[in-house]
Amino acid sequence: MRPESAGFSPARLTRLDEVMTRRYVEGGDLPGMLIHIYRKGQLVHTTMSGQMDIERQKPMREDAIFRIYSMSKPITTVALMMLVEEGKLGLGDAAHTYIPEWKNLGVYASGMPSLLADAPASFITTPVQRPMKIIDLATHTSGLTYTHLAGPQLKKAYEAADLGEHQSNAELVAKLARVPLAYQPGSTWQYGYSTDVLGRVVEVASGQPLDRFFAERILKPLGMSATGFGPVAAARVAEPQLDKASGKRPPLRDVTKTPVWLSGGSGLLSSAADYLRFCQMLLNGGELGGVRLLAPATVALMSADHLAPGIGYGAQMRAMFGALAPTPENGLGFGLGFAVRNEAGRCALPGSVGDYSWSGVAGTYFWIDPRQQLIAILMMQAPSERMHYRYLMRAMVYQAMVG
């Protein structure tokens, strides 16, 4: 493997390692990281540095397992689109076709949940102007949010619904149906439980639990043997370092225990090599190694911007995602499972029109640039620093690409 044959400068790739490894890992800001850069059919560069678990002095391994959190969302969306291709559901279908509890949804107007266990909630809602559709869930325009992103009173409703990790997808989605929506379906881009609801839709439409569908239809066919909901042995798990202010590790999921909730939005664990294979399948138009999961037209649909002109943006979305927020001022939109670049300018980060990307709250990040035949993957477990390193990763990869 010669980087020059894929248009990369070896000297400039060294610059990437100097910045990402020597400045930040050896400088003590990060415990460790694993980077894969793939272009034109070959793995161009791998950076593996630091510790997988700095407190236990376990060096980073190429087969390290990472909590990928919201990088689970594109995999769930691929599952959804496989079922669309099989005619088992349609993107324009109403969500209540598959989840009957979702037939009579309301949008929050005012009020709050009762503080008494047996008393009814005192919400005032307005009717939905149209039913929530499957495509609304795939684009985060369903009207759902996350508990920590809801407004003060609606947050209390989410908390009262008991949406913890101790229940199945069916149980969680049934509870979530009783919580008012934050916005009218189709009106506003707001991050939230949408992809978790899609995970339940996949279960209903396929007749399989989400973990089995993933394993049999996506992970095994693609050779992604290190990816799943867990549990996994602690010896392979990358961990964040202790927070300098509190002296404690960030509160991430214990992946050595069998999960009850198979979260399609945030529940998967994976390795850098496995996730690269998933991205290769997408870059190849839905196929890898003779296994086809999707048609090229379906991947093109997924990676197109589906946000209508004039759509609203929910509270905290611009601040939460920064330069990677799918907003017109950033030149970005949102497809079915990931952000999509629409403009050559506007975004402060390098890339190409048509590139698409997403990330995980613990620090993982990927993007696919079809024009450049490029995939870049950053795996680390550093929740509080994640935005800085995503920006830096973009700059370091494109500055090294010279041909």
ChimeraX attribute file (.defattr): number of C-alpha atoms within 10 A of each C-alpha:
attribute: neighborCount
match mode: 1-to-1
recipient: residues
	/A:1	9
	/A:2	13
	/A:3	18
	/A:4	13
	/A:5	13
	/A:6	20
	/A:7	16
	/A:8	21
	/A:9	18
	/A:10	16
	/A:11	9
	/A:12	17
	/A:13	22
	/A:14	15
	/A:15	17
	/A:16	20
	/A:17	18
	/A:18	14
	/A:19	15
	/A:20	23
	/A:21	22
	/A:22	15
	/A:23	13
	/A:24	18
	/A:25	18
	/A:26	16
	/A:27	11
	/A:28	13
	/A:29	14
	/A:30	22
	/A:31	27
	/A:32	29
	/A:33	27
	/A:34	24
	/A:35	23
	/A:36	20
	/A:37	18
	/A:38	21
	/A:39	23
	/A:40	14
	/A:41	13
	/A:42	14
	/A:43	18
	/A:44	22
	/A:45	20
	/A:46	16
	/A:47	17
	/A:48	19
	/A:49	22
	/A:50	22
	/A:51	23
	/A:52	30
	/A:53	21
	/A:54	18
	/A:55	12
	/A:56	9
	/A:57	11
	/A:58	16
	/A:59	17
	/A:60	22
	/A:61	19
	/A:62	18
	/A:63	16
	/A:64	22
	/A:65	27
	/A:66	25
	/A:67	30
	/A:68	27
	/A:69	23
	/A:70	24
	/A:71	27
	/A:72	26
	/A:73	29
	/A:74	23
	/A:75	22
	/A:76	27
	/A:77	24
	/A:78	23
	/A:79	24
	/A:80	27
	/A:81	26
	/A:82	20
	/A:83	18
	/A:84	16
	/A:85	14
	/A:86	10
	/A:87	10
	/A:88	14
	/A:89	21
	/A:90	16
	/A:91	15
	/A:92	11
	/A:93	15
	/A:94	20
	/A:95	23
	/A:96	18
	/A:97	16
	/A:98	19
	/A:99	17
	/A:100	12
	/A:101	16
	/A:102	19
	/A:103	15
	/A:104	12
	/A:105	22
	/A:106	23
	/A:107	21
	/A:108	21
	/A:109	15
	/A:110	13
	/A:111	14
	/A:112	18
	/A:113	21
	/A:114	15
	/A:115	12
	/A:116	8
	/A:117	9
	/A:118	7
	/A:119	9
	/A:120	10
	/A:121	16
	/A:122	12
	/A:123	20
	/A:124	13
	/A:125	16
	/A:126	15
	/A:127	14
	/A:128	16
	/A:129	11
	/A:130	11
	/A:131	20
	/A:132	23
	/A:133	20
	/A:134	25
	/A:135	22
	/A:136	28
	/A:137	26
	/A:138	27
	/A:139	27
	/A:140	26
	/A:141	30
	/A:142	30
	/A:143	28
	/A:144	29
	/A:145	25
	/A:146	14
	/A:147	17
	/A:148	13
	/A:149	17
	/A:150	21
	/A:151	13
	/A:152	11
	/A:153	14
	/A:154	25
	/A:155	20
	/A:156	18
	/A:157	23
	/A:158	21
	/A:159	14
	/A:160	17
	/A:161	17
	/A:162	13
	/A:163	16
	/A:164	11
	/A:165	14
	/A:166	12
	/A:167	15
	/A:168	17
	/A:169	24
	/A:170	17
	/A:171	13
	/A:172	21
	/A:173	22
	/A:174	18
	/A:175	16
	/A:176	21
	/A:177	21
	/A:178	16
	/A:179	24
	/A:180	23
	/A:181	24
	/A:182	23
	/A:183	22
	/A:184	22
	/A:185	23
	/A:186	23
	/A:187	18
	/A:188	24
	/A:189	27
	/A:190	25
	/A:191	22
	/A:192	21
	/A:193	23
	/A:194	25
	/A:195	29
	/A:196	24
	/A:197	27
	/A:198	27
	/A:199	27
	/A:200	25
	/A:201	25
	/A:202	27
	/A:203	21
	/A:204	17
	/A:205	16
	/A:206	16
	/A:207	10
	/A:208	13
	/A:209	16
	/A:210	23
	/A:211	19
	/A:212	13
	/A:213	17
	/A:214	22
	/A:215	18
	/A:216	11
	/A:217	14
	/A:218	21
	/A:219	21
	/A:220	13
	/A:221	17
	/A:222	22
	/A:223	16
	/A:224	19
	/A:225	14
	/A:226	21
	/A:227	24
	/A:228	19
	/A:229	26
	/A:230	19
	/A:231	13
	/A:232	18
	/A:233	11
	/A:234	14
	/A:235	12
	/A:236	18
	/A:237	24
	/A:238	27
	/A:239	27
	/A:240	24
	/A:241	22
	/A:242	15
	/A:243	12
	/A:244	9
	/A:245	6
	/A:246	8
	/A:247	9
	/A:248	11
	/A:249	13
	/A:250	17
	/A:251	9
	/A:252	14
	/A:253	11
	/A:254	14
	/A:255	20
	/A:256	13
	/A:257	13
	/A:258	12
	/A:259	18
	/A:260	13
	/A:261	19
	/A:262	23
	/A:263	28
	/A:264	31
	/A:265	25
	/A:266	21
	/A:267	23
	/A:268	24
	/A:269	23
	/A:270	25
	/A:271	24
	/A:272	25
	/A:273	22
	/A:274	20
	/A:275	22
	/A:276	20
	/A:277	17
	/A:278	21
	/A:279	24
	/A:280	23
	/A:281	20
	/A:282	24
	/A:283	22
	/A:284	18
	/A:285	19
	/A:286	21
	/A:287	18
	/A:288	19
	/A:289	12
	/A:290	8
	/A:291	12
	/A:292	16
	/A:293	23
	/A:294	21
	/A:295	16
	/A:296	16
	/A:297	11
	/A:298	19
	/A:299	20
	/A:300	17
	/A:301	13
	/A:302	24
	/A:303	24
	/A:304	21
	/A:305	22
	/A:306	19
	/A:307	23
	/A:308	12
	/A:309	7
	/A:310	9
	/A:311	14
	/A:312	16
	/A:313	17
	/A:314	19
	/A:315	16
	/A:316	13
	/A:317	16
	/A:318	15
	/A:319	10
	/A:320	13
	/A:321	12
	/A:322	14
	/A:323	20
	/A:324	25
	/A:325	21
	/A:326	26
	/A:327	24
	/A:328	17
	/A:329	13
	/A:330	20
	/A:331	20
	/A:332	27
	/A:333	26
	/A:334	26
	/A:335	24
	/A:336	26
	/A:337	26
	/A:338	26
	/A:339	26
	/A:340	30
	/A:341	29
	/A:342	23
	/A:343	17
	/A:344	13
	/A:345	16
	/A:346	14
	/A:347	20
	/A:348	12
	/A:349	17
	/A:350	14
	/A:351	22
	/A:352	18
	/A:353	16
	/A:354	20
	/A:355	23
	/A:356	27
	/A:357	23
	/A:358	19
	/A:359	26
	/A:360	22
	/A:361	20
	/A:362	24
	/A:363	25
	/A:364	28
	/A:365	24
	/A:366	25
	/A:367	21
	/A:368	26
	/A:369	20
	/A:370	19
	/A:371	12
	/A:372	15
	/A:373	16
	/A:374	25
	/A:375	26
	/A:376	22
	/A:377	24
	/A:378	21
	/A:379	28
	/A:380	29
	/A:381	28
	/A:382	25
	/A:383	16
	/A:384	12
	/A:385	14
	/A:386	18
	/A:387	20
	/A:388	10
	/A:389	18
	/A:390	21
	/A:391	16
	/A:392	14
	/A:393	21
	/A:394	17
	/A:395	16
	/A:396	20
	/A:397	21
	/A:398	16
	/A:399	15
	/A:400	19
	/A:401	19
	/A:402	11
	/A:403	10
